Amino acid sequence: MLKVGLTGGIGTGKTTVASMLRDRDVPVLDADPLGHELLEPGQAAYDEIVAVFDEDILDANGKVNRAKLGGVIFADAQKRARLNQILHPRILEVVQKWFAALDGPDGPPFAVVEAALIFEARYNRDLDKIIVCWCRPEQQLERLTLRGLSVEEAKQRVAAQMPLDDKSKLADEVIDCSGSIEETQRQVDLVVEKLK
């Protein structure tokens, strides 16, 4: 079974492509919720994160306020790197177990982990193929502002990730998500056939 990574910058269409893959019966694991779970009280990462980032990032119920944490880490590359040191090894462990559970004689020909930071976290070393979702930079900012971010916040988040063109150069497959949904679906169909 091929272990495939699905990545791209924030707002480039990863979630849409992941949904299309699921519609084609491809197992897809979204790594973002894994990171969110690790922020919950009682998780090993929670205590470490509170110790590093202080209780200012907590809400009134003692839970990590992801918006506050995001404000801190997207403004400070060192703090972002520290958070990633805490979370990435734990997320990678879950991903490896998920792939292992699917890998068998009756398993799928390939399975996909969706994660924004595959290259930044060096997950790509453990994967057989990488699909990168791409769109034009102005589309990326427009999509992020539609999600409620200010233009400045959107630019900060885009700048915090590896440039899209660099990711595309490292990809085995690039899906251009700048056109219509139908165009994206056609590309997804081609990639699924190739990976099978």
N, C-alpha and C positions, 0 to 999 in steps of 0.2 A: 504494500500500500504506500502510495506517495503521500508524504507530509507536505502540505502546501500552505504558504503564508499569503494572506490577503492584506495589503497595506496601501498606504497613500497618505497624503497630508490630511489634516482636519478639513472636513467639508468637501472632500473630493468625490464622494459617492460610494465609499466602502460599504456602508450599511445597505444601500440600495443593491449593490452587486451581491452582497452576502445573502440578501433576501431572494434574489434571482437564483443563486446557487441552491438555496434550500428548496425553492420551487422545482428544481431539477433533481431533487432527492440526493443532493450532496450534503454530507454532514459538515456543519459549520459551527465552530466554537467562537463566540465573541469574548475576547479577553478583557474588554473594558469592565463588564460587571464583576469579573474576578477581582480586579483591583478595587472596585467599590466595596465588595464583601470584606476584603482585607482591612478596610478602614473602620469596620464595625467594632463596637466595644466587645471585648472578649477574645478578639482575634490577636494573635501574637504581634502582628504588625501595628496594631492600634497603639499599644503602650509605647512602642519604639517611636512611632510618629508623633505622639503627644509629647514625649520626652524631647524630641528634636525640634518640633515646631511650636511648642508651648500650648497652653490651654486657650490661647486667643483664637485658635482655629475651631474650637468646639462651640456647638450651639447650646441652648439652655438645658437640653436633655443629656448633655455629655457626649453627643455624637459629633463626628467630624463634619463640619460645614464645608462641603466640597467647593462651594463658591469662594469662601474665605481662603481655603487652602490653595485653590487655583490662582487667586489674586497674589498670594505670596510666591508660589513657585514659578509663575509665568513672568514675574518681575525680577527674579533672581536665579540665574543659571546654576549657581552652586547649590542652592536649596532644592532646585528641581532635580539635579543630579543625586542629591542625598535621598530624596523621596524615591527616585528610581532604584537606588541601591537597596532600599528596604523592600520595595514591592516586586521588582522584576524577577529575582530568583524564586520567590514564592509563586508567582504567576506561572513562570516557566515550568515549575514542578507539576502544577495542575495540568498544564497543556501536555506535557510529556506523558502523564498517566492517561489522559483522554485519548491521545493517539494510540498508546499501547493497548487500551481496552478495545479499540476498533480494529486493530491489526490482527487479522486471522483469516483462515481459509474462506469464511463466509462474509468477510468484511468488504467494505467498499474499495473500488480501485484507488480512490484518493479521498482525503479529508482535508478540511481547510480551517486554519485558525485565523481569525480576523483581529488584527491589532495595529494601532497607529504607529507604534514605535518598534517594528520588527528589526529594522536596520540599526536604529539608535541603541536598542537593547542587545544587539548582536544575536537575536533569535535566529536570524537567517542561517547561521552556521549549523543549526539542528534541523533545517528544513531542506526538502528536495527541490522545491520550486517556489518561486515568489511571483505573485500577481500584484501589480501596482495599479491603483486607480488614479487617473489623472484628469484634471480639468484646468481651464485657464485661471490664472491667479485672480483676475477680477471676479470670476464666478465664485471662487473659493470665499473671497471676502463678502460677496453678496449673500451667499448661503449662510455664512456665520452671523451676519447682521440680522438675517431673517430669523435666526435662532435666538435673538435677543442680546447678542453681544454688541458693544459699541464698536465703531470702526477701529479705534485704538486697541481695544481688547482683542479683536479679530486679528489685527496685524501682529500683536504680541504673540498670540498662539501659533500663527503661521510661522513666525520667525523662530519660535522655540523648537521647530522640527527641521529635519533635514530637508533641503530644497527639493521640490517635486521632480525637477529635471534630473537631479542626482539619483533619486530613488528609481526613476524610470530607467536610467542607464544600468542599474544593478538588477533590474527585473528580468525574469524569464518571459513574462507576458505583461503587456500594458493594456489596460482597458480605458479607453478615452470616454469619460463620463461628461463631456462638454456638450454633447449633442442631445438628440431626443432619447426618450426611454427605449424606443424600438431599436435605435442604433446601438445602445448599450446592451440590450437583450441579444442582438445578433452577435456581438463580440463575446458575450458570456457563453452563448451556445458553441461558438468556435473553440473557446478555451476549454470548455467541458469535454468536447469531443477529443481534443488533442491530449488532455490529461488522462482520459480513459484509456 
